Amino acid sequence: MRALAAVGPGIFAIGYTIGTGSVTSMAKAGADYGLGLLWVLALSCLFSGVLMSAYGRFAAATGETALHGMVRFMPFGKVVAALVFLGVVMGQYTCLGGIMILTSGAIKEAFGLSCGVFPIACAIMAVMYALLMVGRYSFFEKVLAFFVFLMALTFIVSVFATWPDAATLRRAIRPLAPSDGASLLMLAAFVGTTMAAPTFVTRPLLVREKGWGTDDIKTERRDSIVSASLMFVVSGSVMAVAAGSLFAHGRGLEKILDIAATLEPVAGRFAVSLFMVGVLAAGLSSVFPIMMVAPLLIGDWKDGRMETNTPLFRVICLVAALWGLVVPLIGSNPVTVTVAVQVSNVFVLPLAVAAIMFLVNRRSVMGEHRAGWLMNVLLSAALAFSLAVAATGVMALRRFAQS
């Protein structure tokens, strides 16, 4: 727990990346395809780590934040920064509704509550908004560290309770090349939730808040590696649990508690409770940073500073909280909605990747800390990957809307 808190900005990266939306996408993929899409997860986490490191390197070397840096150093910087801002905020707000309906539904089913999901969602939002009013980065970091610790522990332990036999494992790990509408949607959702633009666009603001400079570039890189590695371990654990408990028995996923139900015969009620704690921790660890994303990026644009105790911060977080209640109010299949909304995150990805490629290669801006050949190779691969996934997302959503 103390080690996680020491990681710093990486905790926020995990909070933005692994939530109930991510858990649902990984669980659905594991239930339907075994571990066949694990290679997509591996690439997404690799490129997410590279982009976190690139944005963090830019912040540590220049003292600038992402949007402020785009405005100052890029041609048409205001236009680029505005598009990144709108893409990140719209994608995150879209996901917030899916996270809330899934988390509220899980609580309703787990405790057998007779009320609908909307009152539960309202209660969760009220608590999270109250915590945000504390207004100190160090407090946010500690709360997220607690949720991430619970989430990582519970999902990793659950893997050992559902480990499939050798025959099933061989069948499950066969790499899958998505081709039909469902698998294309899953691929785009995967990337949308693990290679999420807010994970790295907000990173310079957090690096600056941490006080990291040129002497801390190695520390920043280590933070990125630890964060991306933990994303892969936790997300892969969820996929493995679903593969062992559902895919191995030819069962699909309609509700998140479908996984919990299969754990009970193997490991008893304790395993079910443990998995549900992980699901709830994942949801809460995502709600927190998503509500903060718009005011953080506004502060980034204005003067590159994180301001968490201003009236503007409180008002915008309240707007985000109310927006997150729209999907629970309307109601729908939580699993279907959550997987679909994760795709919304992929469309701003290519622009976010291209922007940092330009910035970290400007000698007049980065000086001796400009990107080397290895980072440029990896950033070029990330850009190609993001363009392919954005195109896949368009096709997947079109087929989803037609079905």
PyMOL commands that set and color helices and strands:
alter all, ss='L'
color gray80, all
select helices_A, chain A and resi 2-7+9-17+20-33+38-62+66-73+77-111+117-132+137-161+166-172+181-194+197-201+203-210+214-245+247-249+257-267+269-303+311-323+326-330+334-360+363-369+373-402
alter helices_A, ss='H'
color red, helices_A
deselect
rebuild
show_as cartoon
